[in-house]
Amino acid sequence: MRSIRRQMLSLLLGSLVFAAGLLGFAGPAAAHDAAESSSPAQGASVPSPPAQVSVTFGNKPLGIGASFSVKDASGAEWADGPVEIVDNVASQKLRAGGPAGEYTVSWRVVSSDSHPIEGTFGFTAAGAAEATAPATGSTAAATVPGMGTAEPGVTAEPSVPANSGEPFQWSIVIFAAVAVGLLAVLAILAKRRLSAGGEEQPDGK
């Protein structure tokens, strides 16, 4: 009987070590998505302000809570319209007529594992962008915002507040599933060993 208990204890310890290894392996796999590149690239010099800026990620970000801010050296905002996410690329259109000089892009998205991630990059425009010709004076006044009144591509308040609670941890589910499976296997093995031990004993003890 002691031999069976020792075997069960050894098997249990081995199972716990195995489960810990699985949990450790799942940790890096569940790491947050990261930005791989940007357009324009960090520190790049372009002939004029581009029509849009973009960030490429390792996985496709979620379609909620994304925002871009594109400001020139004076602090004027040039992001125009909502952020567009296609596959793993998040893009932000810019208003026409941006001046020459340095631009700073600040972005924020919700990664595929539901964690918000953010970053910044900058580029320099050698010349000013061409402004689109307005159809009428009244239309131009209505559609081209003045300095300081432009809104970011997406409002600063995301659809899902950043502090609305920690996202679900899938590593816990993996660990729990492995633990339940191991306990079930241990129970079956213990039952078999106890049955085999009873059958091996003769009439006398």
Backbone as ProteinMPNN parsed JSONL, in Angstrom:
{"seq_chain_A": "MRSIRRQMLSLLLGSLVFAAGLLGFAGPAAAHDAAESSSPAQGASVPSPPAQVSVTFGNKPLGIGASFSVKDASGAEWADGPVEIVDNVASQKLRAGGPAGEYTVSWRVVSSDSHPIEGTFGFTAAGAAEATAPATGSTAAATVPGMGTAEPGVTAEPSVPANSGEPFQWSIVIFAAVAVGLLAVLAILAKRRLSAGGEEQPDGK", "coords_chain_A": {"N_chain_A": [[0.839, -1.211, 0.0], [1.979, 1.21, 0.777], [3.799, 1.463, -1.257], [2.158, 1.959, -3.446], [1.114, 4.438, -2.711], [3.435, 5.988, -2.727], [4.09, 5.895, -5.446], [1.859, 7.203, -6.495], [2.242, 9.731, -5.349], [4.651, 10.5, -6.528], [3.859, 10.571, -9.193], [1.961, 12.603, -9.059], [3.553, 14.83, -8.341], [5.189, 14.95, -10.596], [3.253, 15.546, -12.486], [2.427, 18.08, -11.663], [4.754, 19.55, -12.128], [4.862, 19.304, -14.888], [2.502, 20.653, -15.576], [3.146, 23.206, -14.678], [5.185, 23.788, -16.45], [3.73, 23.897, -18.85], [2.152, 26.121, -18.318], [4.089, 28.108, -18.143], [4.962, 28.048, -20.754], [2.707, 28.942, -22.061], [2.606, 31.548, -21.227], [4.528, 33.367, -22.653], [3.378, 33.025, -25.172], [0.994, 34.307, -24.893], [1.639, 36.927, -24.87], [1.382, 40.499, -25.311], [0.332, 41.98, -28.43], [2.585, 43.565, -30.739], [3.852, 46.582, -32.243], [5.177, 46.447, -35.471], [6.152, 47.971, -37.597], [6.073, 51.271, -39.114], [4.441, 53.758, -41.166], [4.897, 56.899, -42.385], [8.299, 55.724, -41.769], [9.908, 55.638, -38.539], [11.546, 58.645, -37.854], [11.849, 59.244, -40.524], [12.29, 61.157, -43.59], [10.157, 62.903, -45.633], [8.897, 64.051, -48.839], [6.585, 65.693, -48.662], [3.814, 66.197, -46.37], [2.183, 63.092, -45.841], [-0.769, 61.464, -47.27], [-1.884, 59.753, -45.505], [-1.101, 58.055, -42.418], [0.292, 55.073, -40.975], [0.36, 52.06, -38.955], [1.858, 48.928, -38.601], [1.076, 45.802, -37.193], [1.891, 42.828, -35.248], [-0.259, 41.091, -35.028], [-3.775, 41.198, -35.926], [-5.303, 44.105, -34.77], [-8.03, 44.783, -32.447], [-11.213, 46.081, -33.458], [-12.021, 48.283, -31.924], [-11.748, 51.162, -29.819], [-9.52, 52.384, -31.048], [-7.208, 54.957, -31.827], [-5.65, 57.795, -33.341], [-3.278, 60.414, -33.284], [-2.029, 63.124, -34.984], [0.266, 65.496, -35.065], [1.637, 68.679, -35.943], [4.679, 70.705, -35.748], [3.791, 72.959, -34.429], [1.772, 72.054, -32.869], [-0.715, 71.696, -33.974], [-3.49, 69.728, -34.919], [-3.739, 67.122, -37.323], [-4.971, 64.779, -37.996], [-7.666, 63.119, -39.58], [-10.863, 61.993, -39.602], [-12.04, 58.568, -38.897], [-10.057, 55.848, -37.506], [-8.781, 53.367, -39.636], [-8.793, 49.889, -39.857], [-7.282, 47.303, -41.409], [-6.732, 44.007, -41.913], [-3.724, 43.489, -40.323], [-3.007, 46.127, -40.14], [-3.242, 49.418, -39.07], [-4.603, 52.451, -40.036], [-4.508, 56.02, -40.511], [-6.092, 58.773, -41.884], [-4.994, 61.985, -43.134], [-5.617, 65.519, -42.939], [-5.658, 67.665, -45.779], [-3.12, 69.989, -46.89], [-1.095, 70.24, -44.998], [1.671, 71.695, -43.213], [5.215, 72.167, -43.917], [7.822, 70.527, -42.056], [8.366, 69.077, -38.767], [6.57, 66.187, -37.65], [4.556, 64.562, -35.224], [3.381, 61.419, -34.383], [0.977, 59.869, -32.501], [-0.299, 56.864, -31.373], [-2.905, 54.544, -30.517], [-4.197, 51.403, -29.847], [-6.35, 48.513, -29.403], [-5.111, 45.466, -28.667], [-5.086, 42.107, -30.108], [-5.4, 40.409, -27.967], [-6.973, 41.783, -26.256], [-5.729, 43.763, -24.784], [-4.893, 47.184, -24.273], [-2.584, 48.91, -26.292], [0.033, 51.236, -27.036], [1.884, 53.855, -28.705], [4.461, 55.977, -30.179], [5.698, 57.803, -33.023], [7.838, 59.66, -35.248], [8.184, 61.94, -38.037], [9.58, 63.88, -40.758], [8.525, 66.458, -42.881], [9.619, 67.701, -45.907], [8.514, 69.658, -47.516], [5.49, 71.649, -47.835], [2.152, 70.305, -47.931], [-0.117, 70.099, -50.705], [-2.99, 72.042, -50.67], [-6.425, 71.187, -50.947], [-8.577, 72.467, -53.472], [-11.233, 74.55, -52.604], [-14.769, 74.102, -53.189], [-16.726, 76.138, -52.881], [-16.739, 79.286, -51.17], [-18.2, 79.251, -48.773], [-18.452, 76.533, -48.355], [-15.803, 75.798, -48.0], [-15.234, 77.088, -45.619], [-16.816, 75.643, -43.95], [-15.879, 73.06, -44.064], [-13.123, 72.962, -43.691], [-11.408, 72.932, -40.85], [-10.352, 75.37, -38.436], [-7.132, 76.198, -36.972], [-6.454, 74.374, -34.091], [-9.024, 73.501, -33.738], [-9.417, 71.133, -34.91], [-10.368, 67.689, -34.833], [-9.205, 64.574, -33.443], [-8.589, 61.473, -35.282], [-10.16, 59.529, -34.114], [-12.316, 59.911, -31.36], [-10.946, 60.84, -28.196], [-11.907, 59.342, -26.117], [-12.155, 55.988, -25.822], [-14.173, 53.284, -27.247], [-14.278, 51.145, -25.51], [-13.535, 51.666, -22.278], [-10.236, 52.234, -21.031], [-9.73, 51.562, -18.403], [-11.606, 49.7, -17.686], [-11.445, 47.289, -16.448], [-9.447, 44.347, -15.93], [-8.43, 42.441, -18.782], [-9.58, 39.197, -19.867], [-7.722, 36.417, -18.753], [-6.316, 34.062, -20.577], [-4.392, 32.192, -20.002], [-4.931, 31.263, -17.462], [-7.21, 29.753, -17.867], [-6.116, 27.741, -19.468], [-4.338, 26.553, -17.647], [-6.134, 25.66, -15.679], [-7.646, 23.808, -17.138], [-5.674, 21.924, -17.775], [-4.99, 21.088, -15.196], [-7.408, 19.929, -14.305], [-7.623, 17.839, -16.133], [-5.329, 16.348, -15.483], [-5.907, 15.606, -12.854], [-8.095, 13.948, -13.309], [-6.874, 11.875, -14.747], [-5.107, 10.943, -12.787], [-6.933, 10.001, -10.885], [-8.105, 7.861, -12.259], [-5.858, 6.206, -12.678], [-5.146, 5.673, -10.017], [-7.363, 4.247, -9.131], [-7.179, 1.985, -10.741], [-4.718, 0.934, -9.873], [-5.252, 0.36, -7.204], [-7.217, -1.582, -7.534], [-5.737, -3.542, -8.837], [-3.884, -4.123, -6.848], [-5.54, -5.274, -4.927], [-6.3, -7.576, -6.239], [-3.915, -8.935, -6.432], [-3.369, -9.864, -3.881], [-3.393, -12.865, -2.003], [-5.607, -15.359, -0.444], [-4.819, -15.266, 2.194], [-3.395, -12.63, 4.221]], "CA_chain_A": [[0.0, 0.0, 0.0], [2.89, 2.355, 0.802], [4.392, 1.581, -2.586], [1.173, 2.608, -4.318], [1.036, 5.855, -2.325], [4.634, 6.664, -3.203], [3.964, 6.039, -6.889], [0.872, 8.255, -6.748], [2.858, 11.009, -4.985], [5.627, 10.828, -7.57], [3.11, 10.933, -10.392], [1.343, 13.903, -8.822], [4.599, 15.851, -8.421], [5.572, 15.073, -11.995], [2.167, 16.218, -13.2], [2.466, 19.498, -11.316], [5.889, 20.139, -12.851], [4.452, 19.377, -16.287], [1.512, 21.727, -15.696], [3.86, 24.481, -14.541], [5.871, 24.017, -17.713], [2.742, 24.339, -19.835], [1.756, 27.487, -17.989], [5.196, 28.975, -18.53], [4.99, 28.126, -22.208], [1.561, 29.731, -22.51], [2.82, 32.948, -20.893], [5.05, 34.129, -23.776], [2.472, 32.969, -26.315], [-0.109, 35.238, -24.655], [2.179, 38.276, -24.768], [0.626, 41.466, -26.074], [0.797, 42.261, -29.784], [3.527, 44.681, -30.788], [3.976, 47.264, -33.525], [6.346, 45.976, -36.209], [6.679, 49.039, -38.448], [5.168, 52.401, -39.314], [4.575, 54.471, -42.429], [6.336, 56.845, -42.644], [9.107, 55.088, -40.737], [10.402, 56.513, -37.475], [12.66, 59.501, -38.241], [11.956, 59.374, -41.979], [12.061, 62.464, -44.208], [9.303, 62.73, -46.812], [8.813, 65.316, -49.584], [5.474, 66.49, -48.141], [2.986, 65.384, -45.463], [1.456, 62.053, -46.582], [-2.228, 61.476, -47.187], [-2.238, 58.982, -44.326], [-0.031, 57.373, -41.693], [-0.173, 53.741, -40.582], [1.206, 51.215, -38.105], [1.653, 47.499, -38.849], [1.226, 45.032, -35.964], [2.127, 41.401, -35.392], [-1.58, 40.489, -35.211], [-4.802, 42.194, -36.222], [-5.895, 44.733, -33.578], [-9.484, 44.801, -32.378], [-11.771, 47.257, -34.127], [-12.59, 49.22, -30.961], [-10.795, 51.902, -29.0], [-8.323, 52.807, -31.778], [-7.127, 56.398, -32.04], [-4.388, 58.36, -33.829], [-3.114, 61.864, -33.214], [-0.913, 63.53, -35.851], [0.436, 66.923, -34.811], [2.839, 69.306, -36.495], [5.56, 71.299, -34.742], [3.058, 73.971, -33.659], [0.767, 71.393, -32.042], [-1.985, 71.582, -34.683], [-3.897, 68.353, -35.202], [-3.997, 66.894, -38.738], [-5.731, 63.54, -38.206], [-8.979, 63.423, -40.137], [-11.707, 60.813, -39.763], [-11.787, 57.442, -38.005], [-8.957, 54.935, -37.802], [-9.167, 52.226, -40.453], [-7.999, 48.7, -39.575], [-7.383, 46.272, -42.437], [-5.799, 42.951, -41.506], [-2.948, 43.894, -39.145], [-2.538, 47.499, -40.362], [-4.131, 50.498, -38.645], [-4.258, 53.649, -40.806], [-5.194, 57.258, -40.176], [-5.985, 59.781, -42.934], [-4.623, 63.331, -42.699], [-6.196, 66.631, -43.681], [-4.786, 68.238, -46.797], [-2.577, 71.312, -46.611], [-0.172, 70.245, -43.867], [2.889, 72.477, -43.461], [6.501, 71.485, -43.824], [8.349, 70.469, -40.697], [8.31, 67.82, -38.028], [5.255, 65.685, -37.238], [4.579, 63.515, -34.203], [2.201, 60.55, -34.464], [0.697, 59.073, -31.301], [-1.353, 55.907, -31.7], [-3.383, 53.659, -29.454], [-5.136, 50.389, -30.327], [-6.582, 47.388, -28.507], [-4.502, 44.324, -29.338], [-5.964, 40.947, -30.295], [-5.647, 39.772, -26.669], [-7.823, 42.757, -25.557], [-4.948, 44.73, -24.016], [-4.572, 48.411, -25.007], [-1.169, 49.199, -26.499], [0.184, 52.558, -27.632], [3.253, 54.23, -29.045], [4.631, 57.211, -30.954], [6.81, 57.901, -33.968], [7.889, 60.976, -35.861], [8.778, 62.073, -39.362], [9.753, 65.273, -41.168], [8.099, 66.785, -44.236], [10.502, 68.73, -46.463], [7.698, 70.741, -48.053], [4.084, 71.644, -47.429], [1.236, 69.557, -48.788], [-1.028, 70.93, -51.478], [-4.352, 72.114, -50.124], [-7.469, 70.956, -51.948], [-9.297, 73.685, -53.837], [-12.618, 74.498, -52.133], [-15.817, 74.308, -54.2], [-17.259, 77.474, -52.635], [-16.172, 79.872, -49.968], [-18.938, 78.803, -47.598], [-18.122, 75.127, -48.131], [-14.457, 75.719, -47.449], [-15.279, 77.495, -44.219], [-17.512, 74.632, -43.159], [-15.213, 71.76, -44.074], [-11.724, 73.053, -43.276], [-11.394, 73.508, -39.506], [-9.252, 76.244, -38.116], [-6.117, 75.62, -36.099], [-6.891, 74.155, -32.718], [-10.383, 72.973, -33.667], [-9.484, 69.816, -35.554], [-10.542, 66.572, -33.924], [-8.429, 63.396, -33.831], [-9.278, 60.51, -36.123], [-11.178, 58.918, -33.26], [-12.364, 60.668, -30.115], [-9.977, 60.358, -27.218], [-12.553, 58.362, -25.252], [-12.378, 54.783, -26.617], [-15.443, 52.597, -27.067], [-14.127, 50.363, -24.282], [-12.605, 52.411, -21.435], [-9.005, 51.498, -20.739], [-9.741, 51.097, -17.023], [-12.858, 48.985, -17.446], [-11.167, 45.986, -15.836], [-8.422, 43.561, -16.587], [-8.96, 41.484, -19.753], [-9.592, 37.793, -19.454], [-6.44, 35.754, -18.873], [-6.503, 32.718, -21.127], [-3.427, 31.259, -19.406], [-5.584, 30.653, -16.305], [-8.084, 28.702, -18.386], [-5.266, 26.627, -19.898], [-3.829, 25.884, -16.456], [-7.236, 24.957, -15.032], [-7.995, 22.648, -17.96], [-4.614, 20.924, -17.601], [-5.09, 20.551, -13.846], [-8.563, 19.027, -14.25], [-7.28, 16.636, -16.887], [-4.362, 15.559, -14.722], [-6.597, 15.001, -11.712], [-8.9, 12.84, -13.817], [-5.953, 10.774, -15.059], [-4.616, 10.407, -11.507], [-8.003, 9.235, -10.257], [-8.244, 6.586, -12.986], [-4.682, 5.371, -12.394], [-5.214, 5.229, -8.632], [-8.393, 3.198, -9.047], [-6.648, 0.772, -11.353], [-3.664, 0.377, -9.029], [-5.876, -0.217, -6.014], [-7.878, -2.821, -7.945], [-4.697, -4.529, -9.108], [-3.307, -4.528, -5.559], [-6.474, -6.175, -4.255], [-6.324, -8.85, -6.914], [-2.646, -9.643, -6.22], [-3.305, -10.459, -2.547], [-4.035, -14.181, -1.867], [-6.625, -15.446, 0.612], [-4.194, -14.785, 3.429], [-2.732, -11.331, 4.097]], "C_chain_A": [[0.871, 1.256, 0.0], [3.515, 2.579, -0.571], [3.439, 2.286, -3.538], [1.078, 4.1, -3.999], [2.258, 6.619, -2.821], [4.571, 6.897, -4.715], [2.976, 7.15, -7.238], [1.454, 9.626, -6.446], [3.862, 11.442, -6.048], [4.931, 11.273, -8.847], [2.464, 12.302, -10.254], [2.37, 15.025, -8.94], [5.044, 16.064, -9.866], [4.523, 15.809, -12.804], [2.155, 17.709, -12.917], [3.605, 20.208, -12.036], [5.536, 20.316, -14.327], [3.462, 20.52, -16.517], [2.167, 23.09, -15.585], [4.616, 24.814, -15.816], [4.93, 24.497, -18.8], [2.323, 25.774, -19.59], [2.847, 28.472, -18.382], [5.302, 29.128, -20.031], [3.863, 28.999, -22.724], [1.764, 31.208, -22.233], [3.368, 33.756, -22.047], [4.11, 34.138, -24.968], [1.347, 33.97, -26.165], [0.377, 36.676, -24.518], [1.406, 39.211, -25.691], [1.209, 41.624, -27.488], [1.723, 43.482, -29.757], [3.524, 45.285, -32.182], [5.264, 46.811, -34.199], [6.968, 47.069, -37.074], [5.645, 50.152, -38.556], [5.425, 53.011, -40.679], [4.023, 55.891, -42.246], [7.092, 56.173, -41.483], [9.568, 56.121, -39.714], [11.631, 57.291, -37.962], [12.804, 59.722, -39.729], [11.729, 60.82, -42.42], [11.295, 62.239, -45.501], [9.185, 64.07, -47.532], [7.733, 66.256, -49.057], [4.658, 65.617, -47.193], [2.176, 64.35, -46.252], [-0.052, 62.188, -46.422], [-2.711, 60.699, -45.976], [-0.98, 58.435, -43.677], [-0.588, 56.027, -41.24], [0.845, 53.053, -39.7], [0.844, 49.764, -38.392], [1.98, 46.721, -37.585], [1.462, 43.555, -36.268], [0.846, 40.626, -35.608], [-2.592, 41.591, -35.469], [-5.37, 42.782, -34.942], [-7.413, 44.616, -33.619], [-10.005, 46.107, -32.975], [-12.424, 48.248, -33.188], [-11.464, 49.949, -30.237], [-9.542, 52.36, -29.703], [-8.344, 54.319, -31.981], [-5.723, 56.78, -32.496], [-4.422, 59.86, -33.603], [-1.877, 62.215, -34.026], [-0.781, 65.041, -35.731], [1.721, 67.442, -35.442], [3.629, 69.978, -35.375], [4.853, 72.337, -33.887], [1.997, 73.359, -32.753], [-0.586, 71.261, -32.707], [-2.254, 70.121, -35.05], [-4.272, 68.197, -36.679], [-4.705, 65.577, -39.021], [-7.143, 63.882, -38.645], [-9.763, 62.13, -40.33], [-11.306, 59.676, -38.835], [-10.571, 56.625, -38.435], [-9.499, 53.756, -38.606], [-8.225, 51.056, -40.148], [-8.295, 47.65, -40.636], [-6.301, 45.237, -42.159], [-5.046, 43.413, -40.26], [-2.378, 45.308, -39.294], [-3.62, 48.493, -39.938], [-3.683, 51.787, -39.322], [-5.104, 54.837, -40.376], [-4.996, 58.264, -41.299], [-5.651, 61.141, -42.322], [-5.351, 64.366, -43.536], [-5.176, 67.153, -44.694], [-4.258, 69.591, -46.324], [-1.634, 71.377, -45.433], [1.108, 70.997, -44.19], [4.135, 71.601, -43.47], [6.954, 71.471, -42.371], [8.17, 69.101, -40.063], [6.873, 67.484, -37.612], [5.452, 64.575, -36.199], [3.269, 62.741, -34.264], [2.099, 59.748, -33.173], [-0.47, 58.15, -31.618], [-1.699, 55.056, -30.483], [-4.4, 52.701, -30.052], [-5.343, 49.358, -29.225], [-6.109, 46.137, -29.235], [-5.467, 43.143, -29.375], [-6.242, 40.21, -29.0], [-6.379, 40.708, -25.722], [-7.052, 43.699, -24.647], [-4.716, 45.996, -24.848], [-3.06, 48.58, -25.117], [-1.068, 50.536, -27.214], [1.651, 52.832, -27.918], [3.268, 55.525, -29.832], [5.747, 57.024, -31.977], [6.743, 59.262, -34.63], [8.508, 60.936, -37.246], [8.846, 63.56, -39.702], [9.328, 65.439, -42.612], [8.962, 67.929, -44.758], [9.714, 69.922, -47.007], [6.265, 70.618, -47.587], [3.258, 70.823, -48.409], [0.33, 70.515, -49.53], [-2.412, 70.884, -50.859], [-5.356, 71.883, -51.241], [-8.229, 72.243, -52.211], [-10.742, 73.588, -53.372], [-13.605, 74.76, -53.251], [-16.404, 75.705, -54.079], [-16.642, 77.996, -51.353], [-16.855, 79.367, -48.716], [-18.617, 77.352, -47.287], [-16.763, 74.988, -47.5], [-14.462, 76.076, -45.977], [-15.897, 76.419, -43.354], [-16.71, 73.351, -43.028], [-13.77, 71.803, -43.613], [-11.668, 73.699, -41.911], [-10.191, 74.404, -39.301], [-8.278, 75.585, -37.164], [-6.653, 75.51, -34.679], [-8.285, 73.588, -32.605], [-10.5, 71.593, -34.293], [-9.6, 68.727, -34.505], [-9.652, 65.419, -34.365], [-9.267, 62.461, -34.687], [-10.378, 59.79, -35.38], [-11.158, 59.68, -31.956], [-11.461, 60.049, -29.077], [-10.569, 59.315, -26.295], [-12.84, 57.111, -26.056], [-13.723, 54.153, -26.319], [-15.437, 51.758, -25.809], [-13.13, 51.085, -23.4], [-11.398, 51.564, -21.065], [-9.005, 50.93, -19.339], [-11.004, 50.332, -16.68], [-12.642, 47.601, -16.863], [-10.135, 45.232, -16.627], [-9.042, 42.61, -17.583], [-8.804, 40.056, -19.272], [-8.239, 37.149, -19.72], [-6.632, 34.323, -19.335], [-5.523, 31.726, -20.522], [-4.023, 30.566, -18.182], [-6.49, 29.517, -16.755], [-7.274, 27.488, -18.805], [-4.774, 25.842, -18.69], [-4.93, 25.073, -15.78], [-7.615, 23.703, -15.812], [-6.961, 21.536, -17.799], [-4.711, 20.27, -16.225], [-6.25, 19.565, -13.724], [-8.266, 17.729, -14.979], [-6.322, 15.735, -16.129], [-5.014, 14.882, -13.521], [-7.451, 13.815, -12.157], [-8.029, 11.628, -14.131], [-5.445, 10.119, -13.78], [-5.682, 9.547, -10.838], [-8.177, 7.871, -10.933], [-7.086, 5.647, -12.675], [-4.723, 4.83, -10.964], [-6.23, 4.097, -8.466], [-7.89, 1.893, -9.627], [-5.592, 0.12, -10.466], [-4.248, -0.267, -7.773], [-6.575, -1.539, -6.359], [-6.855, -3.922, -8.201], [-4.064, -5.021, -7.816], [-4.212, -5.488, -4.827], [-6.476, -7.546, -4.903], [-5.036, -9.645, -6.667], [-2.57, -10.316, -4.866], [-4.025, -11.798, -2.531], [-5.057, -14.16, -0.759], [-6.059, -14.931, 1.916], [-3.483, -13.502, 3.213], [-1.228, -11.495, 4.345]], "O_chain_A": [[0.562, 2.238, -0.675], [3.733, 3.713, -0.996], [3.86, 3.114, -4.346], [0.974, 4.928, -4.904], [2.143, 7.755, -3.28], [4.949, 7.962, -5.203], [3.212, 7.939, -8.153], [1.206, 10.583, -7.18], [3.914, 12.613, -6.422], [5.353, 12.227, -9.5], [2.421, 13.074, -11.211], [2.101, 16.053, -9.561], [5.249, 17.194, -10.307], [4.848, 16.596, -13.693], [1.904, 18.514, -13.814], [3.442, 21.336, -12.502], [5.862, 21.334, -14.939], [3.554, 21.254, -17.501], [1.801, 24.023, -16.299], [4.686, 25.975, -16.22], [5.27, 25.387, -19.58], [2.157, 26.552, -20.529], [2.557, 29.551, -18.897], [5.68, 30.186, -20.534], [4.032, 29.717, -23.709], [1.174, 32.048, -22.912], [2.754, 34.756, -22.419], [4.038, 35.127, -25.698], [0.793, 34.442, -27.158], [-0.382, 37.55, -24.099], [0.852, 38.792, -26.706], [2.404, 41.429, -27.711], [1.641, 44.318, -28.857], [3.236, 44.61, -33.17], [6.323, 46.791, -33.572], [8.184, 47.089, -37.263], [4.496, 49.996, -38.143], [6.484, 52.812, -41.275], [2.834, 56.071, -41.984], [6.58, 56.073, -40.368], [9.609, 57.319, -39.993], [12.615, 56.708, -38.415], [13.782, 60.329, -40.166], [11.074, 61.602, -41.731], [11.731, 61.476, -46.364], [9.354, 65.119, -46.91], [7.933, 67.47, -49.009], [4.806, 64.396, -47.218], [1.54, 64.707, -47.244], [-0.544, 62.921, -45.563], [-3.808, 60.941, -45.472], [0.075, 58.36, -44.306], [-1.803, 55.86, -41.134], [2.026, 53.401, -39.689], [-0.334, 49.407, -38.424], [3.024, 46.937, -36.969], [1.259, 43.095, -37.392], [0.851, 39.607, -36.299], [-2.309, 42.771, -35.26], [-5.875, 42.038, -34.101], [-8.006, 44.384, -34.673], [-9.3, 47.116, -32.987], [-13.307, 48.994, -33.612], [-10.368, 49.414, -30.067], [-8.567, 52.701, -29.033], [-9.393, 54.891, -32.277], [-4.736, 56.166, -32.09], [-5.47, 60.495, -33.719], [-0.799, 61.669, -33.788], [-1.622, 65.783, -36.239], [2.744, 66.757, -35.476], [3.293, 69.839, -34.199], [5.256, 72.581, -32.75], [1.386, 74.067, -31.953], [-1.527, 70.766, -32.085], [-1.347, 69.386, -35.439], [-5.015, 69.01, -37.229], [-5.01, 65.284, -40.177], [-7.745, 64.828, -38.138], [-9.375, 61.275, -41.125], [-10.346, 59.8, -38.074], [-10.121, 56.705, -39.578], [-10.558, 53.215, -38.287], [-7.005, 51.214, -40.176], [-9.422, 47.167, -40.747], [-5.11, 45.547, -42.168], [-5.671, 43.7, -39.239], [-1.385, 45.649, -38.652], [-4.763, 48.416, -40.389], [-2.522, 52.18, -39.203], [-6.247, 54.691, -39.942], [-3.858, 58.586, -41.642], [-5.972, 61.418, -41.167], [-5.666, 64.125, -44.701], [-3.969, 67.079, -44.466], [-4.862, 70.249, -45.477], [-1.387, 72.462, -44.908], [1.585, 70.945, -45.323], [4.096, 70.436, -43.074], [6.526, 72.295, -41.563], [7.865, 68.112, -40.73], [6.079, 68.363, -37.274], [6.38, 63.77, -36.286], [2.187, 63.324, -34.206], [3.031, 59.034, -32.802], [-1.516, 58.605, -32.082], [-0.9, 54.881, -29.563], [-5.36, 53.131, -30.693], [-4.606, 49.331, -28.24], [-6.637, 45.787, -30.29], [-6.529, 43.175, -28.753], [-7.214, 39.459, -28.919], [-6.411, 40.466, -24.516], [-7.657, 44.374, -23.814], [-4.373, 45.89, -26.025], [-2.341, 48.409, -24.132], [-1.992, 50.927, -27.927], [2.539, 52.13, -27.433], [2.219, 56.103, -30.119], [6.629, 56.182, -31.804], [5.715, 59.938, -34.579], [9.257, 60.019, -37.583], [8.247, 64.391, -39.02], [9.722, 64.653, -43.474], [9.035, 68.992, -44.143], [10.188, 71.057, -46.964], [5.873, 69.602, -47.012], [3.627, 70.67, -49.573], [0.041, 71.611, -49.049], [-2.937, 69.811, -50.562], [-5.149, 72.34, -52.365], [-8.495, 73.017, -51.292], [-11.423, 72.623, -53.718], [-13.327, 75.542, -54.16], [-16.562, 76.391, -55.089], [-16.093, 77.237, -50.555], [-16.2, 79.083, -47.713], [-18.517, 76.965, -46.122], [-16.563, 74.183, -46.59], [-13.775, 75.441, -45.176], [-15.561, 76.283, -42.178], [-16.824, 72.634, -42.034], [-13.235, 70.781, -43.182], [-11.862, 74.91, -41.806], [-9.144, 74.214, -39.919], [-8.569, 74.526, -36.608], [-7.235, 76.455, -34.145], [-8.713, 73.223, -31.51], [-11.552, 70.957, -34.219], [-9.012, 68.819, -33.427], [-9.366, 65.294, -35.556], [-10.482, 62.622, -34.808], [-11.418, 59.474, -35.957], [-10.087, 60.064, -31.485], [-11.239, 58.838, -29.091], [-9.842, 58.489, -25.743], [-13.713, 57.155, -26.922], [-14.344, 54.432, -25.294], [-16.449, 51.657, -25.115], [-11.949, 51.118, -23.746], [-11.504, 50.363, -20.821], [-8.352, 49.917, -19.089], [-11.431, 50.313, -15.526], [-13.585, 46.813, -16.796], [-9.965, 45.44, -17.829], [-10.078, 42.014, -17.289], [-8.0, 39.757, -18.389], [-7.672, 37.319, -20.799], [-7.065, 33.469, -18.562], [-5.794, 30.525, -20.526], [-3.675, 29.423, -17.884], [-6.545, 28.46, -16.125], [-7.666, 26.35, -18.546], [-4.786, 24.612, -18.699], [-4.701, 23.94, -15.358], [-7.875, 22.656, -15.22], [-7.312, 20.36, -17.7], [-4.54, 19.059, -16.091], [-6.108, 18.5, -13.122], [-8.612, 16.647, -14.505], [-6.473, 14.513, -16.126], [-4.714, 13.729, -13.209], [-7.522, 12.8, -11.465], [-8.395, 10.494, -13.821], [-5.361, 8.894, -13.692], [-5.375, 8.489, -10.287], [-8.371, 6.856, -10.263], [-7.284, 4.455, -12.438], [-4.379, 3.673, -10.723], [-5.985, 3.121, -7.756], [-8.141, 0.821, -9.077], [-5.569, -1.102, -10.32], [-3.784, -1.321, -7.337], [-6.533, -2.493, -5.581], [-7.065, -5.079, -7.838], [-3.741, -6.203, -7.694], [-3.736, -6.416, -4.173], [-6.631, -8.561, -4.224], [-5.051, -10.876, -6.689], [-1.788, -11.252, -4.695], [-5.162, -11.88, -2.997], [-5.356, -13.109, -0.192], [-6.745, -14.233, 2.662], [-2.989, -13.268, 2.111], [-0.482, -10.517, 4.287]]}, "name": "protein", "num_of_chains": 1, "seq": "MRSIRRQMLSLLLGSLVFAAGLLGFAGPAAAHDAAESSSPAQGASVPSPPAQVSVTFGNKPLGIGASFSVKDASGAEWADGPVEIVDNVASQKLRAGGPAGEYTVSWRVVSSDSHPIEGTFGFTAAGAAEATAPATGSTAAATVPGMGTAEPGVTAEPSVPANSGEPFQWSIVIFAAVAVGLLAVLAILAKRRLSAGGEEQPDGK"}
